[in-house]
Amino acid sequence: MRGNPPAKVHDGWGKSKRKITNAGECKTEMARIYRRTAAGEMDAEDMKAAIWALRQMAEIAERAELEAKIARLEQKLSEVERGR
């Protein structure tokens, strides 16, 4: 046996794959899912699950962005201190 087939995603989620790498893209996807639910194309419970997951992804993306900014600032500070 080759294992379990992938879980079927609710039809209301849409078919296209989206690249979600930052908080802004999470926000855009939340709005898309909300509109699909409001149009009756997606179940409200599925929307709630999707919004929860997207919020988690947005928080992680924001933290990663902050970490990268801090690292860049630390590098610049180190360069300035070496230049003294």
trRosetta pair geometry for C-beta under 8 A, 3 or more apart (Angstrom, degrees):
i j d omega theta_ij theta_ji phi_ij phi_ji
9 13 4.9 -65 153 42 116 147
10 13 5.3 107 71 -18 80 99
10 42 6.6 94 123 -139 128 83
10 43 6.4 -101 -160 21 153 106
10 46 4.7 -50 26 -124 164 155
11 41 7.9 -108 114 176 88 80
12 36 5.4 137 179 149 91 124
12 37 7.2 72 169 -80 138 62
12 41 4.8 144 -131 134 90 70
12 42 2.7 148 159 -96 140 73
12 43 6.3 177 15 4 153 63
12 46 6.1 121 66 88 126 149
12 47 8.0 -61 122 -59 136 83
13 33 7.4 -8 -126 -113 62 100
13 36 7.8 126 -105 111 21 165
13 42 6.8 99 -59 -115 45 123
13 46 7.0 -111 -60 162 93 129
13 50 6.9 171 -113 -89 101 141
14 32 7.6 -26 -23 148 150 123
14 36 7.0 -114 -46 -91 100 154
18 25 7.5 173 154 178 112 112
18 29 6.2 157 105 -96 157 117
19 25 7.2 -60 106 -165 63 157
20 25 4.6 -177 -136 122 65 120
20 26 5.8 87 -170 -74 118 65
20 29 5.9 -24 -98 -25 130 147
20 54 7.5 -90 -174 -129 157 88
20 57 6.2 33 127 148 125 148
21 25 6.1 57 38 29 55 150
21 61 6.6 133 154 -122 40 124
22 25 5.3 96 56 10 70 100
22 26 7.3 -124 106 -5 39 90
22 61 4.8 159 -135 173 37 137
22 65 6.9 64 -132 -60 99 131
23 26 5.4 -52 -151 34 38 116
23 27 6.4 42 150 -23 68 102
23 58 4.2 76 -125 -156 77 90
23 59 8.0 81 -99 -54 106 25
23 61 5.1 -173 -47 88 68 122
23 62 5.1 41 -54 -61 131 93
23 65 7.8 -77 -7 0 106 143
24 27 5.5 -49 -150 32 34 114
24 28 6.5 35 151 -19 64 103
25 28 5.5 -48 -147 35 37 114
25 29 6.4 36 153 -18 65 104
26 29 5.8 -57 -149 39 31 109
26 30 6.3 36 151 -23 66 104
26 54 4.6 150 -162 -179 95 93
26 55 7.3 135 166 -82 135 27
26 57 5.3 174 -99 91 127 104
26 58 3.8 -136 73 -72 163 99
26 61 6.8 -173 -21 21 127 144
27 30 5.6 -50 -148 32 31 114
27 31 6.6 31 153 -18 63 104
27 58 7.0 84 -45 -108 73 137
28 31 5.8 -55 -154 35 31 111
28 32 6.5 32 149 -20 65 105
29 32 5.5 -50 -147 34 36 114
29 33 6.3 34 155 -17 67 105
29 50 7.9 -123 143 162 104 111
29 54 5.7 -160 90 -121 116 139
30 33 5.9 -57 -148 39 30 108
30 34 6.2 33 152 -21 65 107
30 50 7.8 165 -111 123 61 96
30 51 5.6 74 -132 -119 100 83
30 54 5.2 -179 -69 108 93 155
30 55 7.9 67 -86 -58 134 73
31 34 5.6 -52 -147 36 31 114
31 35 6.4 32 154 -19 65 104
32 35 5.9 -55 -151 35 30 110
32 36 6.5 30 151 -19 64 105
33 36 5.6 -52 -148 35 34 113
33 37 6.4 34 153 -18 65 105
33 42 6.6 -79 -164 80 72 169
33 47 5.5 152 152 -132 106 83
33 50 5.0 -153 -147 107 160 143
33 51 6.7 -161 91 -62 140 80
33 54 7.7 -166 11 -21 146 150
34 37 5.7 -57 -151 37 31 111
34 38 6.2 30 153 -19 67 107
34 47 6.7 96 -94 -159 48 128
34 51 7.8 62 -64 -80 89 120
35 38 5.6 -54 -143 39 32 112
35 39 6.2 27 156 -15 65 109
36 39 5.8 -60 -147 42 28 108
36 41 4.4 -83 -171 74 81 114
36 42 4.3 56 123 -6 106 122
36 47 7.7 -180 78 -92 94 108
37 40 7.8 50 178 -66 31 18
37 41 7.2 -92 -71 57 23 69
37 42 4.5 -65 -80 74 66 102
37 43 7.5 -40 -122 87 92 14
37 44 5.9 96 -161 -94 125 58
37 46 7.9 -174 -92 74 107 89
37 47 4.2 5 -72 -70 145 147
42 46 5.5 -116 178 81 95 122
42 47 5.6 108 122 -60 120 95
43 46 4.4 87 66 7 92 106
43 47 6.9 -155 95 -9 48 84
44 47 5.3 -50 -148 33 36 116
44 48 6.5 40 153 -23 66 100
45 48 5.7 -47 -150 31 34 113
45 49 6.7 33 151 -16 63 103
46 49 5.7 -54 -151 37 34 111
46 50 6.3 33 152 -18 67 107
47 50 5.7 -58 -147 39 31 110
47 51 6.1 30 156 -19 67 107
48 51 5.9 -54 -143 37 28 109
48 52 6.4 32 155 -21 62 106
49 52 5.8 -53 -151 33 30 113
49 53 6.5 26 154 -15 64 106
50 53 5.8 -57 -150 38 32 108
50 54 6.1 29 154 -17 67 109
51 54 5.6 -56 -143 40 31 111
51 55 6.3 37 155 -24 65 103
52 55 5.8 -54 -151 31 29 112
52 56 6.8 28 151 -17 62 103
53 56 5.7 -54 -155 34 34 112
53 57 6.4 33 149 -17 66 106
54 57 5.4 -52 -146 38 36 113
54 58 6.2 40 153 -24 67 103
55 58 5.6 -51 -146 34 31 113
55 59 6.5 33 154 -19 63 103
56 59 5.9 -54 -151 34 31 111
56 60 6.5 28 153 -15 64 107
57 60 5.8 -57 -149 38 32 110
57 61 6.2 33 153 -20 66 107
58 61 5.6 -54 -146 37 31 112
58 62 6.3 32 155 -20 65 105
59 62 5.8 -53 -147 35 30 111
59 63 6.4 29 154 -17 64 106
60 63 5.7 -55 -148 37 31 111
60 64 6.3 32 154 -19 65 106
61 64 5.7 -55 -147 37 30 111
61 65 6.3 32 154 -20 64 106
62 65 5.7 -55 -149 36 31 112
62 66 6.4 30 153 -17 65 105
63 66 5.7 -55 -148 38 32 111
63 67 6.3 35 153 -21 66 105
64 67 5.6 -52 -147 35 31 113
64 68 6.4 32 153 -19 64 105
65 68 5.8 -55 -150 35 31 111
65 69 6.5 31 152 -18 64 105
66 69 5.6 -54 -147 36 33 112
66 70 6.3 34 154 -20 66 105
67 70 5.7 -53 -147 36 31 112
67 71 6.4 33 153 -20 64 106
68 71 5.7 -53 -148 35 31 113
68 72 6.5 32 153 -18 64 104
69 72 5.7 -54 -150 36 32 110
69 73 6.3 31 153 -17 66 106
70 73 5.7 -56 -147 39 32 111
70 74 6.2 33 154 -20 66 106
71 74 5.7 -53 -145 37 30 112
71 75 6.4 33 153 -21 63 105
72 75 5.6 -54 -150 34 31 113
72 76 6.5 30 153 -17 65 105
73 76 5.7 -53 -147 37 33 110
73 77 6.2 34 153 -19 66 106
74 77 5.6 -53 -146 37 31 113
74 78 6.3 35 153 -21 64 106
75 78 5.7 -54 -150 35 30 113
75 79 6.5 31 152 -19 63 105
76 79 5.6 -53 -149 35 33 112
76 80 6.4 33 153 -19 66 104
77 80 5.7 -53 -148 36 32 111
77 81 6.2 30 154 -18 65 107
78 81 5.8 -55 -145 38 30 110
78 82 6.3 29 156 -18 64 107
79 82 5.9 -56 -147 37 30 110
79 83 6.4 31 153 -23 62 109
80 83 5.7 -59 -153 33 31 114
80 84 7.3 45 150 -38 61 93
81 84 6.0 -38 -162 3 38 115
